[in-house]
Amino acid sequence: EGRSNAHIKGDYQRIGDVMLKNLQALKPLTTNMPKQSEILLELEKACKASNRVENLCRDFELQKVCYIPLNVFVLRPLHRLIHYKQILERLCKHYPATHVDFRDCRAALADVSEVVNQFQRSLIKMENLQKLLELKKDMLGVDNLVVPGREFIRLGCLSKLSGKGLQQRMFFLFNDVILYTSRGMTPTNQFKVHGQLPLRDMTIRESEDEWGVPNAFTLIGQGQSVVVAASSLTEMEKWMQDIKMAIEMAKTSNGPTSDLLTCTLTDNKCPEDYPAEAESEDDMMASHTSLEKPTPHRGNTMVHVCWHRNTSVSMVDFSIAVENQLSGNLLRKFKNSNGWQKLWVVFTNFSLFFYKSHQDDYPLASLPLLGYSVTVPSENENIHKDYVFKLHFKSHVYYFRSESEYTFERWMEVIHSATVPSSQARLLNSKDPHFY
């Protein structure tokens, strides 16, 4: 800042020295890291015990500044350290060994790697706890979702076959049980639990030929069987792979044994009785991505995005998403508009958040990316600019222009992590059943 002879001394464009100094100051604070999960639980307990605390938290979540679930913010300091590690890794690769900043970057990387390695395993447990607490808010008809030993594996849409044909349902796979739900008509848009399928002694088989329904498979449990169909072959493979893995885990582990449902299903006449909803993807997009309209409360959670996009997301995807966060200026153009609008864009939680500038307190709008494809525009789209990528889902098309080849590649890389089923995720999923 101000006048300086740094350019004469060659002492400019350095980051490693600043990182090293600050990471050394951070080290004494690392003893607090294991307490993050205690904070999550205490916050939950306080909300249960006091209406005042519950209202405070709910009112804060209603504000635009709280653009992701409140308890995700509790884990952000740990996520930040993972990002420092990645930034320093990229710098160490970029610099030649003779660069003035190389030695400090390498020392800072060693410091942050040591800290990250200490909490990596416990972070997986904390993220699982955070996810269970978040899902509890999205469901009606289950009180005891958060119990020791329960692990979240995948959530998403499957069509359930009944006497009335195929009906869209939201399924939740844990390491001991599968819950299936339908979208409720309540002001909070929660999902109403219809049934549960314990994983112990469950079998699963492909059944497309048996029922004549594409991408169908049957879950056969204790005294009941459920036929479901996925929206694509890829989705079916993801579900079948995760369910088979979870069944194997349930055989060998002493997971939770508590019965999940607290409401009596017979009173609910609910299983197949809800009328189809009128809300379409266009309604959803209008409420979530136009710059004029605020995001409705809890209408933009991952569960609702999966419901509208007819897709699914796993805990492995969530873990990968934590590592793939990015912010920067992008120019945006809609399919039918001529001009480009400059925005500050933050990518986190599988969504793009749009701000007028990096100094704004809250986003103007957001675009959840699950279900979207990211490509480069074709010749006939007449986008005569460099470093442009295109996001599209059904009839929704957005073009984004970045400032340089490097930033273009970084945006493509992180957005791919949210829009493409990650081969890394599939690999982790199949090789390490206890990754969760």
Number of C-alpha atoms within 10 A of each C-alpha: 3 3 5 10 9 10 9 8 8 10 12 13 10 15 15 22 17 12 20 20 12 12 19 13 10 13 13 9 9 14 8 8 16 14 11 18 20 11 14 19 16 12 16 15 13 13 17 12 11 11 11 12 16 17 12 13 15 14 12 13 18 16 13 17 12 15 18 16 17 16 20 15 13 15 19 13 12 19 17 14 16 20 18 18 20 17 13 24 17 12 18 20 11 11 14 11 12 8 11 17 20 22 16 20 25 18 17 26 24 15 18 24 18 13 20 18 11 14 14 13 12 15 20 16 16 19 21 22 21 21 20 19 17 19 20 17 14 20 21 21 19 17 13 12 18 21 14 10 14 18 25 22 24 22 25 25 29 26 19 23 20 13 7 9 9 16 19 20 24 25 24 22 23 23 26 24 25 20 19 23 23 24 22 16 12 10 9 14 16 23 24 23 27 22 16 18 20 20 25 18 12 20 15 17 13 17 18 16 11 10 12 9 16 16 19 25 24 21 20 18 17 12 6 9 14 14 22 26 25 25 17 13 13 12 21 19 14 18 23 18 14 21 24 17 19 23 21 17 18 21 14 9 11 10 16 17 13 10 12 19 18 12 14 10 14 9 7 12 10 14 16 18 11 13 7 9 9 7 9 11 17 12 10 16 15 15 19 21 19 14 15 11 12 17 23 12 16 19 18 21 16 21 26 21 23 20 21 17 20 21 20 27 23 21 21 20 21 19 16 17 19 18 16 23 22 16 16 15 20 23 17 21 19 15 14 8 7 9 10 14 13 17 19 18 23 20 23 20 21 24 21 21 22 26 21 15 15 16 8 12 11 17 23 20 20 24 17 24 23 24 19 21 17 20 14 14 15 9 8 6 8 8 15 8 8 12 15 22 20 21 18 16 15 10 8 13 15 15 21 22 22 21 14 12 11 10 18 18 14 16 21 16 13 19 26 18 22 27 17 13 18 15 10 12 17 16 10 15 22 14 10 10 13 12 13 18
